[in-house]
Amino acid sequence: MRPAMLLTALCSLLLGVFVYRQATFTPDPYACSPVKGVVTLDGEPLANAFVTFHPQSKNRPSLAITDIDGHYELSYSSSKEGALIGVHDVTIMTSSAEDVVNYNKEVVPSRFRKIPSTLRFVVEKKENIFNIQLTTTAEDVAELEHYNKIHPIFYGDEYLDGDEPDIFSVIDNSQLPKDLSALSVYTPPTESVIENKASEKKIQ
């Protein structure tokens, strides 16, 4: 084999080795590891809780919902289990969202359900088991009572554990526009008003 051809073959071989090593040994920024465990609240399994691992790398969080025994197992996406390797802030809540309409009563104190959270775990390149033990204090009970009062449970077309929320009861009237400052409670339309509107719509 001529020296030029030998040199070309050697260069091709070295290039192939380099590409292989890069593909094999370059860290995957989206590498995940299995994460599971049990969540308890005051020593009892916490069922139907939303467990979210928020990576400090600001990438997508991993989610899970606890079963009746408080067990959870994280998913990163519909096709990828676990959580990203690295440090995570963890939030846990039982209400559906931080808004006026909720589908579950909140029982988790705010220090565990908001970022920055007092819960932090490091996901390593192995099977990770994090058993999370939550506790409530007298201050938490007061905070949760207030939270659930202004975020009542909504089921279908009915509110449970309280009346439909009056947004003006939780807003300072001085912060409202002048033309709304006289309003205090939303009054639903009467049946006659609804029937008249329906008739007008048919005529149109």
N, C-alpha and C positions, 0 to 999 in steps of 0.2 A: 504494500500500500504506500502510495506516495506521501511525503511529509505533509503536504497541504491538505490532502484528504484526511490524514490521521488527525491533524490539528482541528479540522472542521468537526470530525466525529467526536473528538474529546470535548470541544466546546459545547456541542449539542448535549452530550451526556451530563456535563456540569450544569448546564441550564435546566435540564430536566430534574436533576437532584435538587437544585435551588427552588424550583417551583413546587416540588413535592414537599420539601421541608416547610415552605411558607404555608402551604395549604394544611399541613399536618400540625404544625406547632404554633401558628398564629392564634392567639386567644380569640374566642368567639365572644363579642360584646353582648350577645343575647343568649349566652349559655345559661341553662336553667338546671336546678337541682330539685328533687322532690322535697316538698314541705308538708308536714301534717302534724296533727296534735289534737288536744282536747281543750276546750275553753270552759272554765267554770266561773260562776259568779257567787261569791260568798259560800264557796264550797259545793255548790250544786251545778250540774251540767247546764250550760246555756244553749238552748235549742233555737234554731231559726235566726241565728245572728250572722251579720255580714262581716266577714273577716277580710281585711284588705292589707296587703303588704306593699308599701310605697317605697320603691328603691330610691336611695339618695342620689343615684345617677340621673334621676328625673325621667327615666324611661317608663314604659307601661307598667302599671301595678298588676299584681296577681290577686285573684279573688277566690273566695269560697263561702259557702253557707253551711253553718253547723247543722248536724242532724239532731235527733231527739236526745242523743247521748252527749252532745256537745262536741262531737268529733268533726274535724274539718280536714280537707285536703286541697291544696291550692292548685289553681289552673292559671297559666299565663295567657293562653289563648284557647280557641276551640280545638286546636290540634297540638297544643304543647302544655304539658303538665308542669307543675312546680313554680318556682320563682327565680328571678335573676340572681346570679351569684353576687354577693356583696351585702352592704348594710341597708336595712329597711326600717322605716318607721311604720308602725302597725296601728291601724284603727279598727275598732269593733263597735258595731251598733246594731240595734234590733229594729229601729224605725226605718222606713224605706228611703227617706231622704231628708235633708235639712230644709224642708219647706212646710207650707201650711197643711198640705194633705199627706197623711201617713197611713200605712196599712198595717202597722204593728206598733204596739206600745213600746216606748223606749224605756229600757231598764238599765242601760249602761251609762255610767257617769261621763260627763263631757270630757274629762281629762283622758279618757281612753278612746273617744270617738272623733277627736279632732286632731289636726296637724297644727303645731307640733304635739305629738303624743308622748306619753310617758312610757310607751312600749317600744322597744327597739331590739331587733335581732339581726344577727349576721348569718346569712345563708352561705354555706360552704359547699364545696364540690363533693357532696355525699348525700345520703338520705338524712334530712334534717327533721327532728322531732321537737316541736316547741309546744309544751303544755302551758297554757296561759291562764293564770289565776287572777281574776278580778275581784275587787272588794268594794263595798260601798260604806260611806260614812254618813253621819247625820247631815252634813252639809250637802252631800250628794243627793240624799232623799229630798231635800228642799228644792234643789236644782231640777231634779227629774220631775217633781210635782208641777213646777212652773212650766217646764218644757212640754209636758204632756197636756197641760191645760191649753196652751196656745197652738199645739200640734195634735189635735184629737184624731182618733182612729177613724178612717173612712173605709167603709165596706160597701161595695156596690153603689147604691144611691142613698145610703144612710150613714150618718156619723154615729159612732159608738162612744160610750164613756163621756158624754157631754154633748152640748148643742153644737150646731154648725158655727164655726168661728166667726166672730164679728171683727173684721180687720180694724175698725175704728176703736175697738177696745184696747188695742195694743199699740196704737199710734197716737202720739201727742197731737191734739187738734191744732196747736200753734204751728206745727210743721206742715199743715195742709194748706193748699191754695185758699184764698179768701172765699171763693165761690163754693168751696166744699166744707168750710169750717163749721157750718151749721148742721152738717150731717152727723148722725150718731150711730144709726143702725140701718142696715140695708133691709128694705121692705120688699119681699117678693111680689110679683104682679099677681093680681087676683085672677080667678078663672074667667071672669067676664072680659078682662083685658086681653088674656091669651086668646079667647074665642074671637074677639074683634080683630086681632092681628092675623089670625088664621084666615078669617073671612076676607080681609084686605088682600092677603097674599093670593087667594084663589081668584079674586077679581082681576088682579094684575096678570 
